[in-house]
Amino acid sequence: MYQTNELAELAGITPRAVRYYEKVGLLKAQREVENNYRLFDQQQVDQLQQILFYRELDFSIQQIKTILADEHADRLQVLTAQKQALLAKRQKLDALIELADQTILDEKGQKHMTDEEKFTAFKTQMLKTNEQQYGKEIREKYGNQTVEAANAKMLHMTAADYERFQALEKDLFKQLAALIRTRGLNSPEARQAFEDHKAWLEMTWPQYSAAAHRGLADMYLQDDRFQSYYDNKVGVGATALLCQIIKKYAK
């Protein structure tokens, strides 16, 4: 049996981390009758090894709880999916490191950055801003793997791709502005608004699905930050209208 400090030393982590894992339900200590010390048996030692293994692979606490609670969990499937998420994350980090190297050389006057390289810097900053504003909600809804893959896809857009990306959104705003006045969900404008939004998503999403599209519409309505984006760009009611269009055409 191990006390909290002893288990922490054995695992190479802090006592605070052990107490945290116990607090969130990943570890379960026994209580020593005489002095009320927390004691961890061999089963909990093995459990902690599993926790630390999954944490090293960047699994969230909730993911670890789900895996450990399900005796029939397909570890191979779980690990394969997480590997793909880590590969996407590595791809993004490799691109950022390369950008940093090129920028350093440009600042030193040893290499002139091309417009394409500067464009990459712009996309990187945009992704950083999006992560700060919406990252938590998006990751909770779609998972780290999907978000990292989408970020990598955005980061590798060409200037021409990004120009089309912006053009699709601009046309979407135009269609919504017209529809706010008419509310014609069966009109060609409504259909075009849907196609614009779908194509806009497909340029960053790893894989499009109608179900995910409808889920995004729900998120737009549930969060004031998402709702205000289209309302501010087009007019009050634009977000609700777009969501109605998505619900109608995303089949």
VEXDREN-2710 file (C-alpha; in Angstrom, 1 decimal):
% VEXDREN-2710
k/r/px/py/pz
1/MET/0.0/0.0/0.0
2/TYR/1.2/3.5/-0.8
3/GLN/0.4/6.8/0.8
4/THR/-0.2/9.8/-1.5
5/ASN/3.4/11.1/-1.3
6/GLU/4.9/7.6/-1.8
7/LEU/2.7/7.0/-4.9
8/ALA/3.6/10.4/-6.4
9/GLU/7.3/9.7/-5.9
10/LEU/6.9/6.2/-7.4
11/ALA/5.2/7.6/-10.5
12/GLY/7.3/10.7/-10.9
13/ILE/4.5/13.2/-10.4
14/THR/3.4/15.6/-7.7
15/PRO/1.2/14.6/-4.7
16/ARG/-1.2/17.3/-6.0
17/ALA/-1.6/15.4/-9.3
18/VAL/-2.4/12.2/-7.4
19/ARG/-5.1/14.1/-5.4
20/TYR/-6.5/15.6/-8.6
21/TYR/-6.8/12.2/-10.3
22/GLU/-8.6/11.0/-7.1
23/LYS/-10.9/14.0/-7.1
24/VAL/-12.0/13.5/-10.7
25/GLY/-12.6/9.8/-10.1
26/LEU/-9.7/8.2/-11.9
27/LEU/-8.1/6.9/-8.7
28/LYS/-9.8/5.5/-5.6
29/ALA/-7.9/5.6/-2.3
30/GLN/-8.7/3.6/0.8
31/ARG/-8.6/5.3/4.2
32/GLU/-6.3/4.2/7.0
33/VAL/-8.5/3.8/10.1
34/GLU/-6.0/5.2/12.7
35/ASN/-4.8/8.4/11.0
36/ASN/-7.2/8.8/8.0
37/TYR/-4.3/8.6/5.5
38/ARG/-5.1/7.9/1.9
39/LEU/-3.7/4.5/0.9
40/PHE/-3.5/3.2/-2.7
41/ASP/-3.2/-0.6/-3.4
42/GLN/-1.6/-2.3/-6.3
43/GLN/-4.7/-2.0/-8.5
44/GLN/-4.6/1.7/-8.1
45/VAL/-0.9/1.7/-8.9
46/ASP/-1.7/-0.1/-12.2
47/GLN/-4.5/2.3/-12.8
48/LEU/-2.2/5.3/-12.4
49/GLN/0.2/3.8/-14.9
50/GLN/-2.7/3.6/-17.4
51/ILE/-3.7/7.2/-16.6
52/LEU/-0.2/8.5/-17.2
53/PHE/0.1/6.5/-20.4
54/TYR/-3.0/8.0/-21.9
55/ARG/-2.1/11.5/-20.7
56/GLU/1.3/11.2/-22.5
57/LEU/-0.7/10.5/-25.6
58/ASP/-2.7/13.7/-25.0
59/PHE/-6.0/12.1/-24.1
60/SER/-8.3/14.3/-22.1
61/ILE/-9.4/13.4/-18.6
62/GLN/-12.9/12.7/-19.8
63/GLN/-11.6/10.4/-22.6
64/ILE/-9.5/8.5/-20.0
65/LYS/-12.4/8.1/-17.7
66/THR/-14.5/6.7/-20.5
67/ILE/-11.8/4.2/-21.6
68/LEU/-11.0/3.0/-18.1
69/ALA/-14.7/2.7/-17.1
70/ASP/-15.5/0.4/-20.1
71/GLU/-14.0/-3.0/-19.8
72/HIS/-14.9/-3.8/-23.4
73/ALA/-13.4/-0.6/-24.8
74/ASP/-11.5/-1.2/-28.1
75/ARG/-8.1/0.0/-27.1
76/LEU/-6.7/-0.5/-30.6
77/GLN/-9.5/1.6/-32.1
78/VAL/-9.0/4.3/-29.5
79/LEU/-5.2/4.4/-29.9
80/THR/-5.5/4.5/-33.7
81/ALA/-7.8/7.4/-33.6
82/GLN/-5.6/9.3/-31.1
83/LYS/-2.5/8.5/-33.3
84/GLN/-4.2/10.3/-36.2
85/ALA/-5.0/13.3/-34.0
86/LEU/-1.3/13.4/-32.9
87/LEU/-0.1/13.2/-36.5
88/ALA/-2.3/16.1/-37.5
89/LYS/-1.0/18.0/-34.5
90/ARG/2.6/17.2/-35.5
91/GLN/1.9/18.4/-39.0
92/LYS/0.6/21.7/-37.7
93/LEU/3.6/22.1/-35.3
94/ASP/6.1/21.2/-38.1
95/ALA/4.6/24.0/-40.2
96/LEU/4.8/26.5/-37.4
97/ILE/8.4/25.6/-36.7
98/GLU/9.3/26.0/-40.4
99/LEU/7.5/29.3/-40.4
100/ALA/9.5/30.5/-37.3
101/ASP/12.7/29.4/-39.0
102/GLN/11.9/31.3/-42.2
103/THR/10.8/34.4/-40.2
104/ILE/14.1/34.4/-38.2
105/LEU/16.1/34.3/-41.4
106/ASP/14.0/37.1/-42.9
107/GLU/14.5/39.3/-39.9
108/LYS/18.3/38.7/-40.1
109/GLY/18.2/39.6/-43.8
110/GLN/19.5/36.2/-44.7
111/LYS/16.4/35.2/-46.6
112/HIS/13.5/37.1/-48.2
113/MET/10.1/35.7/-47.3
114/THR/7.8/35.2/-50.3
115/ASP/4.2/36.3/-50.4
116/GLU/3.2/32.7/-49.9
117/GLU/5.3/32.4/-46.8
118/LYS/3.8/35.6/-45.4
119/PHE/0.4/34.3/-46.2
120/THR/1.1/31.2/-44.1
121/ALA/2.0/33.5/-41.2
122/PHE/-1.4/35.2/-41.6
123/LYS/-3.3/31.9/-41.6
124/THR/-1.4/30.8/-38.5
125/GLN/-2.4/34.0/-36.7
126/MET/-6.0/33.4/-37.8
127/LEU/-6.0/29.9/-36.4
128/LYS/-4.6/31.1/-33.2
129/THR/-7.3/33.7/-32.8
130/ASN/-10.0/31.1/-33.6
131/GLU/-8.6/28.8/-31.1
132/GLN/-8.7/31.4/-28.4
133/GLN/-12.2/32.5/-29.2
134/TYR/-13.9/29.2/-30.0
135/GLY/-11.4/26.4/-29.4
136/LYS/-12.9/25.0/-26.2
137/GLU/-16.4/24.6/-27.5
138/ILE/-15.4/23.3/-30.9
139/ARG/-13.1/20.7/-29.4
140/GLU/-15.7/19.5/-26.9
141/LYS/-18.2/19.0/-29.7
142/TYR/-16.1/17.5/-32.5
143/GLY/-13.0/16.2/-30.7
144/ASN/-9.3/17.1/-30.9
145/GLN/-8.7/14.9/-33.9
146/THR/-11.2/16.7/-36.1
147/VAL/-10.1/20.1/-35.0
148/GLU/-6.4/19.5/-35.5
149/ALA/-7.1/18.0/-39.0
150/ALA/-9.2/21.0/-39.9
151/ASN/-6.4/23.4/-38.7
152/ALA/-3.8/21.5/-40.7
153/LYS/-6.1/21.8/-43.8
154/MET/-6.5/25.5/-43.3
155/LEU/-2.7/26.0/-42.8
156/HIS/-1.9/24.3/-46.1
157/MET/-4.4/26.3/-48.2
158/THR/-2.9/28.1/-51.1
159/ALA/-3.5/31.8/-51.7
160/ALA/-6.0/30.8/-54.5
161/ASP/-7.8/28.4/-52.1
162/TYR/-8.1/31.1/-49.4
163/GLU/-9.4/33.6/-52.0
164/ARG/-12.2/31.1/-52.9
165/PHE/-12.7/30.5/-49.1
166/GLN/-13.4/34.2/-48.7
167/ALA/-15.5/34.5/-51.8
168/LEU/-17.8/31.7/-50.6
169/GLU/-18.4/33.5/-47.4
170/LYS/-18.9/36.8/-49.1
171/ASP/-21.5/35.3/-51.4
172/LEU/-23.2/33.6/-48.4
173/PHE/-23.5/37.0/-46.7
174/LYS/-25.1/38.4/-50.0
175/GLN/-27.6/35.6/-50.1
176/LEU/-28.5/35.9/-46.5
177/ALA/-29.0/39.7/-46.8
178/ALA/-31.5/39.1/-49.6
179/LEU/-33.3/36.3/-47.7
180/ILE/-33.7/38.4/-44.5
181/ARG/-36.2/40.5/-46.4
182/THR/-38.0/37.7/-48.1
183/ARG/-37.6/34.7/-45.8
184/GLY/-38.0/32.4/-48.8
185/LEU/-36.6/29.1/-47.6
186/ASN/-37.7/27.4/-50.8
187/SER/-36.0/30.0/-53.0
188/PRO/-32.9/29.6/-55.2
189/GLU/-31.2/32.1/-52.8
190/ALA/-31.8/29.8/-49.9
191/ARG/-30.4/26.9/-51.7
192/GLN/-27.4/28.9/-52.8
193/ALA/-26.8/30.1/-49.3
194/PHE/-26.7/26.4/-48.1
195/GLU/-24.3/25.4/-50.9
196/ASP/-22.0/28.3/-50.1
197/HIS/-21.9/27.4/-46.5
198/LYS/-21.4/23.7/-47.2
199/ALA/-18.6/24.4/-49.7
200/TRP/-17.0/26.9/-47.2
201/LEU/-17.0/24.1/-44.5
202/GLU/-15.6/21.5/-46.9
203/MET/-12.6/23.6/-47.5
204/THR/-11.5/23.1/-43.8
205/TRP/-13.4/20.1/-42.5
206/PRO/-11.5/16.8/-42.9
207/GLN/-14.8/15.1/-43.9
208/TYR/-18.2/16.7/-44.4
209/SER/-21.4/15.2/-43.1
210/ALA/-24.9/16.5/-43.1
211/ALA/-25.3/15.5/-39.4
212/ALA/-22.2/17.5/-38.4
213/HIS/-23.5/20.4/-40.5
214/ARG/-26.8/20.4/-38.6
215/GLY/-24.9/20.1/-35.3
216/LEU/-23.0/23.2/-36.2
217/ALA/-26.3/25.0/-36.7
218/ASP/-27.3/24.0/-33.2
219/MET/-24.0/25.4/-31.8
220/TYR/-24.6/28.7/-33.7
221/LEU/-27.9/29.2/-31.9
222/GLN/-26.7/28.1/-28.5
223/ASP/-23.7/30.4/-28.2
224/ASP/-24.0/34.2/-28.5
225/ARG/-20.5/34.5/-29.9
226/PHE/-21.3/32.3/-32.9
227/GLN/-24.8/33.9/-33.3
228/SER/-23.4/37.4/-33.3
229/TYR/-20.9/36.7/-36.1
230/TYR/-23.5/36.4/-38.8
231/ASP/-25.9/38.9/-37.2
232/ASN/-23.1/41.5/-37.2
233/LYS/-22.0/40.8/-40.7
234/VAL/-25.4/40.6/-42.3
235/GLY/-28.1/41.8/-40.0
236/VAL/-30.1/40.8/-36.9
237/GLY/-31.7/37.4/-37.6
238/ALA/-29.1/36.2/-40.1
239/THR/-27.8/33.5/-37.9
240/ALA/-31.3/32.1/-37.1
241/LEU/-32.1/32.2/-40.8
242/LEU/-28.9/30.4/-41.8
243/CYS/-29.7/27.7/-39.2
244/GLN/-33.2/27.2/-40.7
245/ILE/-31.6/26.8/-44.1
246/ILE/-29.1/24.3/-42.9
247/LYS/-31.8/22.3/-41.1
248/LYS/-33.9/22.2/-44.3
249/TYR/-31.2/21.3/-46.8
250/ALA/-28.6/19.3/-44.9
251/LYS/-30.0/15.8/-45.4
END
